[in-house]
Amino acid sequence: MLAIGRPTWPKTLKLAVLAVSATFAAAALIPQAASAQGSSVMAVSHKSPFNCGKTFNANNWTPTHNPSGSIDWQNYGSDTINGETVRATAAGTAYFYNLGNTSYGRYVEIRHSDGTRTRYAHLATQVKAAGSSMTVSQGTVIGTVGSTGGSNAPHLHYEQRTSSGAMDTSPTVEGVTVSLGTKKAIKSTNGCGGGGTPNPNTPESVCGAGFTVIDSAALTGGRAYLLYNSGNSNNCVVTLKTTNLGKGSAVSAFLEPQGADRKTDSGSFDYYAGPVKLAAPGKCVKWGGSVGSSTYTSGFEHCD
């Protein structure tokens, strides 16, 4: 049984949740006692929470893993998981939380169309601030792998829960069931474009070192991302395609600090538009992009 990735959990998650503001308490996401799924079947089909083509170990270890039945996604071979992009395993509404240095740490819960839920814990970064929510598609980027909260090594703690909140103790991803006490290497098909071909780029790889996703917006055929570099106060916008990959098609990305001129990158691109970078210390920014006729334009926001 691997020591890597085993989180050090409090005796009860409830104490950690009570430390969160009343806003989070009202969201009614206090973890329930772990239990078997019983006869309820998860109707939503889940992919791996990582970029297309990436393989990591899904470890449903027992005993003493809390909650029982959750998966710790861990290193596979020479591929380390720390800092990896985390994607929604199925479509739904994502809610963002931060329990600090206890329990789940930074985590996301996604509520799916059939009432089931998935959780993604110990994140290093999130694409939305704690207390925010957003609609996600299968494959939408929601954060990056880290070791926040009650964790002793970088890994992704992942749960599948029924509509009643009970744990599915044998979760299935990519058609592979990971039963209690098993560890399986699973290759991701999440975030792949048409024909199973992935976009080889991520928002971070396009914008460069030091940039972290702070917001994103869905487009038909892609997604626009806003990133920020706290080291130099630069913002960066990139629009990634998810269809017609490797073929030139209309894509754009723009960034506009309040009180300054808008900067745009647009054209016929194979994979993405951008990066569009501008410094905007202490200023609100308007940002967005387009894929074909699908467009997104934010208001002036992210004013820190």
C-alpha positions as CSV (number, residue, x, y, z in Angstrom):
1,M,0.0,0.0,0.0
2,L,1.6,3.3,-1.1
3,A,2.3,5.9,1.5
4,I,2.2,8.7,-1.1
5,G,-1.0,10.6,-1.2
6,R,-2.6,9.3,2.0
7,P,-4.2,12.3,3.5
8,T,-4.1,12.9,7.3
9,W,-7.8,13.4,8.0
10,P,-9.3,14.9,11.2
11,K,-11.4,12.4,13.2
12,T,-14.5,14.1,11.8
13,L,-14.9,16.4,8.8
14,K,-17.7,18.1,10.5
15,L,-15.4,20.1,12.7
16,A,-13.6,21.5,9.7
17,V,-16.8,22.4,7.9
18,L,-18.1,24.3,11.0
19,A,-15.0,26.5,10.8
20,V,-16.2,27.7,7.4
21,S,-18.4,30.8,7.1
22,A,-22.2,30.5,7.2
23,T,-22.2,30.9,3.5
24,F,-20.7,27.5,3.0
25,A,-22.7,26.0,5.8
26,A,-25.8,27.0,4.0
27,A,-24.7,25.1,0.9
28,A,-25.4,21.9,2.9
29,L,-22.2,20.2,1.8
30,I,-21.2,18.8,5.2
31,P,-19.9,15.3,4.3
32,Q,-22.2,12.5,5.4
33,A,-21.0,9.3,6.9
34,A,-19.4,7.0,4.4
35,S,-21.7,4.2,3.3
36,A,-22.1,1.8,0.4
37,Q,-24.0,2.9,-2.5
38,G,-26.5,0.0,-2.2
39,S,-28.8,-0.5,-5.1
40,S,-28.5,3.1,-6.4
41,V,-26.6,3.3,-9.7
42,M,-24.6,6.3,-10.8
43,A,-26.4,7.3,-14.0
44,V,-23.8,9.8,-15.2
45,S,-20.7,8.4,-17.0
46,H,-17.4,9.8,-15.7
47,K,-14.1,10.2,-17.4
48,S,-10.7,10.6,-15.7
49,P,-10.2,14.1,-14.1
50,F,-7.0,14.7,-16.1
51,N,-5.9,15.8,-19.5
52,C,-6.5,13.5,-22.4
53,G,-3.8,10.8,-22.7
54,K,-2.5,11.2,-19.1
55,T,-2.3,8.0,-17.0
56,F,-2.3,8.0,-13.2
57,N,-2.9,5.5,-10.4
58,A,-6.5,5.4,-9.0
59,N,-6.0,4.1,-5.4
60,N,-9.1,3.1,-3.5
61,W,-7.2,2.0,-0.4
62,T,-8.5,0.6,2.8
63,P,-8.8,0.7,5.8
64,T,-8.7,4.1,7.5
65,H,-9.1,6.1,4.3
66,N,-11.8,8.8,5.1
67,P,-14.3,8.7,3.5
68,S,-14.1,5.0,2.7
69,G,-14.5,4.5,-1.1
70,S,-12.8,7.7,-2.2
71,I,-10.0,7.5,-4.7
72,D,-6.5,9.0,-4.3
73,W,-5.1,9.7,-7.7
74,Q,-1.3,9.3,-7.4
75,N,1.9,9.2,-9.4
76,Y,2.2,6.7,-12.2
77,G,5.7,5.6,-13.3
78,S,7.8,8.6,-13.9
79,D,4.8,10.9,-14.3
80,T,4.3,12.9,-11.2
81,I,0.8,14.2,-10.4
82,N,1.7,17.5,-8.6
83,G,0.5,20.5,-10.5
84,E,-1.5,18.5,-13.0
85,T,-4.6,20.1,-14.5
86,V,-7.9,18.8,-13.0
87,R,-11.0,18.5,-15.1
88,A,-14.6,17.8,-14.4
89,T,-15.3,14.1,-14.9
90,A,-18.9,14.9,-16.0
91,A,-21.0,18.0,-16.7
92,G,-22.9,19.8,-14.0
93,T,-22.6,22.9,-11.7
94,A,-19.3,23.3,-9.8
95,Y,-19.1,24.9,-6.4
96,F,-15.8,26.1,-5.0
97,Y,-14.6,25.9,-1.4
98,N,-11.6,26.5,0.8
99,L,-11.2,24.8,4.2
100,G,-7.7,26.1,4.7
101,N,-5.2,23.7,6.2
102,T,-7.8,21.2,7.4
103,S,-9.8,18.4,5.8
104,Y,-10.3,18.8,2.0
105,G,-8.4,22.1,1.8
106,R,-9.2,23.7,-1.5
107,Y,-11.9,21.6,-3.1
108,V,-14.7,21.6,-5.7
109,E,-18.0,19.8,-5.6
110,I,-19.9,19.2,-8.9
111,R,-23.6,18.4,-8.8
112,H,-24.6,16.5,-11.9
113,S,-27.9,16.3,-13.8
114,D,-29.0,13.1,-12.0
115,G,-28.4,14.5,-8.6
116,T,-25.2,12.7,-8.0
117,R,-22.0,14.6,-7.0
118,T,-18.3,14.4,-7.4
119,R,-15.6,16.0,-5.2
120,Y,-12.1,17.0,-6.0
121,A,-9.9,17.9,-3.0
122,H,-6.5,19.1,-1.9
123,L,-6.3,21.4,-4.9
124,A,-3.4,23.8,-5.3
125,T,-5.4,26.2,-7.4
126,Q,-9.1,26.7,-8.4
127,V,-10.5,28.5,-11.5
128,K,-13.0,30.3,-9.3
129,A,-12.7,31.9,-5.8
130,A,-14.2,30.1,-2.8
131,G,-17.9,30.7,-2.6
132,S,-18.3,30.9,-6.4
133,S,-20.0,28.5,-8.8
134,M,-20.0,27.9,-12.5
135,T,-21.6,25.6,-15.1
136,V,-19.1,23.0,-16.4
137,S,-19.0,20.5,-19.2
138,Q,-17.3,17.2,-19.0
139,G,-13.6,18.2,-19.4
140,T,-13.9,21.7,-18.1
141,V,-10.7,22.7,-16.2
142,I,-11.5,23.4,-12.5
143,G,-8.1,23.6,-10.9
144,T,-4.7,21.9,-10.4
145,V,-3.4,19.1,-8.2
146,G,-1.8,20.1,-4.9
147,S,-1.6,19.1,-1.2
148,T,-3.8,21.6,0.7
149,G,-5.8,20.7,3.8
150,G,-5.2,17.4,5.6
151,S,-2.7,16.0,3.1
152,N,0.8,14.8,3.4
153,A,1.8,14.6,-0.3
154,P,0.4,16.0,-3.6
155,H,-2.5,13.9,-4.9
156,L,-6.1,14.4,-6.0
157,H,-8.7,13.1,-3.5
158,Y,-11.8,12.2,-5.6
159,E,-15.3,11.1,-4.6
160,Q,-18.4,9.9,-6.3
161,R,-21.6,10.3,-4.2
162,T,-25.2,9.4,-4.8
163,S,-28.0,12.0,-4.9
164,S,-28.6,11.3,-1.2
165,G,-25.0,12.1,-0.4
166,A,-23.9,8.5,0.3
167,M,-20.5,7.4,-1.0
168,D,-20.2,5.1,-4.0
169,T,-17.5,2.9,-2.6
170,S,-16.7,1.3,-6.0
171,P,-16.5,4.4,-8.3
172,T,-16.2,4.0,-12.0
173,V,-14.2,6.2,-14.3
174,E,-13.4,5.6,-18.0
175,G,-15.5,2.5,-17.7
176,V,-13.1,1.1,-15.1
177,T,-14.5,0.2,-11.6
178,V,-12.1,0.8,-8.8
179,S,-13.4,-1.3,-5.9
180,L,-12.3,-1.0,-2.2
181,G,-8.8,-2.2,-1.7
182,T,-7.7,-1.9,-5.4
183,K,-5.4,0.3,-7.3
184,K,-5.6,0.7,-11.1
185,A,-3.7,2.7,-13.6
186,I,-6.2,4.6,-15.8
187,K,-5.6,6.5,-18.9
188,S,-7.7,9.6,-19.5
189,T,-9.8,10.4,-22.5
190,N,-11.1,13.6,-20.9
191,G,-10.7,16.9,-22.8
192,C,-10.1,15.1,-26.1
193,G,-11.3,16.7,-29.2
194,G,-13.1,15.1,-32.1
195,G,-11.8,11.7,-33.0
196,G,-10.1,11.3,-29.6
197,T,-7.4,13.8,-30.4
198,P,-6.6,16.1,-27.5
199,N,-5.7,19.8,-27.6
200,P,-2.0,19.5,-26.6
201,N,-2.1,22.9,-24.9
202,T,-3.3,24.1,-21.5
203,P,-4.0,27.6,-20.5
204,E,-0.9,27.6,-18.3
205,S,1.4,26.3,-21.0
206,V,0.2,29.0,-23.4
207,C,0.5,31.9,-20.9
208,G,3.8,30.6,-19.4
209,A,5.3,30.1,-16.0
210,G,3.8,31.9,-13.1
211,F,0.3,32.2,-14.5
212,T,-2.7,30.5,-12.8
213,V,-6.3,30.2,-14.1
214,I,-8.6,32.5,-12.1
215,D,-11.7,32.3,-14.4
216,S,-13.0,30.7,-17.5
217,A,-16.1,30.7,-19.7
218,A,-17.5,28.0,-21.9
219,L,-17.8,28.5,-25.7
220,T,-19.3,26.2,-28.3
221,G,-16.2,24.4,-29.5
222,G,-13.8,25.7,-26.9
223,R,-13.3,27.7,-23.7
224,A,-11.8,31.1,-22.8
225,Y,-9.5,31.4,-19.8
226,L,-8.3,34.4,-17.7
227,L,-5.0,33.8,-15.9
228,Y,-3.0,35.9,-13.5
229,N,0.6,36.1,-12.5
230,S,1.0,37.5,-8.9
231,G,4.7,38.0,-9.5
232,N,4.4,40.7,-12.1
233,S,0.6,41.6,-11.9
234,N,0.1,40.5,-15.5
235,N,-3.2,39.1,-16.7
236,C,-3.3,36.7,-19.6
237,V,-6.2,35.5,-21.8
238,V,-6.2,32.4,-24.0
239,T,-9.0,30.7,-25.9
240,L,-8.5,27.0,-26.4
241,K,-10.4,25.0,-29.1
242,T,-11.9,21.6,-28.3
243,T,-13.2,20.9,-31.9
244,N,-11.5,21.2,-35.3
245,L,-8.2,20.6,-33.7
246,G,-5.2,20.9,-36.0
247,K,-7.3,22.7,-38.6
248,G,-7.4,26.5,-39.0
249,S,-10.7,28.0,-37.8
250,A,-11.8,31.4,-36.4
251,V,-10.7,31.9,-32.8
252,S,-10.1,35.1,-30.7
253,A,-9.0,36.2,-27.3
254,F,-9.0,39.7,-25.8
255,L,-8.1,41.6,-22.7
256,E,-9.1,45.2,-21.6
257,P,-7.9,46.8,-18.4
258,Q,-10.3,49.4,-17.2
259,G,-9.3,52.8,-18.6
260,A,-6.9,51.3,-21.2
261,D,-7.1,50.1,-24.7
262,R,-8.3,46.6,-25.5
263,K,-5.8,44.1,-26.9
264,T,-7.0,41.3,-29.2
265,D,-5.5,38.2,-30.9
266,S,-7.8,36.8,-33.6
267,G,-7.4,34.8,-36.7
268,S,-7.6,31.3,-38.1
269,F,-5.8,29.1,-35.7
270,D,-5.2,25.4,-35.2
271,Y,-5.5,25.1,-31.5
272,Y,-5.8,28.4,-29.6
273,A,-5.9,32.2,-29.7
274,G,-3.6,34.2,-27.5
275,P,-1.8,34.6,-25.2
276,V,-3.0,38.2,-24.7
277,K,-1.0,39.7,-21.8
278,L,-1.4,43.0,-20.1
279,A,-0.4,44.4,-16.7
280,A,-3.3,45.8,-14.7
281,P,-2.2,46.2,-11.0
282,G,-5.2,47.4,-9.0
283,K,-7.5,47.6,-12.0
284,C,-10.6,45.7,-13.1
285,V,-10.3,43.9,-16.4
286,K,-12.8,42.9,-19.1
287,W,-11.9,39.7,-21.0
288,G,-13.2,37.1,-23.3
289,G,-12.9,35.4,-26.6
290,S,-14.7,33.5,-29.4
291,V,-14.7,30.2,-31.3
292,G,-16.5,30.6,-34.6
293,S,-19.8,32.5,-33.9
294,S,-19.7,31.6,-30.2
295,T,-18.5,34.5,-28.1
296,Y,-18.0,35.5,-24.5
297,T,-17.4,39.0,-23.0
298,S,-17.1,39.6,-19.3
299,G,-17.9,42.7,-17.4
300,F,-15.2,44.6,-15.7
301,E,-14.1,42.3,-12.8
302,H,-11.2,40.8,-10.9
303,C,-10.2,44.2,-9.6
304,D,-7.6,43.1,-7.1
